[in-house]
Amino acid sequence: MPTTYLLARDHLQQAAAILRGSDSRSRQLLNIVERTISLIDDIPLPAPDHQDNVLDFAAFRARSAHHH
C-alpha cells in the first residue's frame, strides 16, 4: 500500500482513539473515521509491473536506446 495511504490510515487511527468518548458527536465522528479507515483498507493494491523475474530484452534495448 502506498505510504501516503498508510500515513493517512495511521492519523485516522489516532483520531479514532481520541474520539472514544461517550457523547453522541464523538460517537458520530468515530463512526466516520472508522468507516474511512475501512475504505482505505479496502483499496486494492496496484499490480506489479512484472509478474516474474524474466527480463524483456526488446523492451530493455528500447529503453537503453533512448538513454544514449
Secondary structure, 3 states (H helix, E strand, C coil): CCHHHHHHHHHHHHHHHHCCCCCHHHHHHHHHHHHHHHHHHCCCCCCCCCCCCCCCHHHHHHHHHHHC
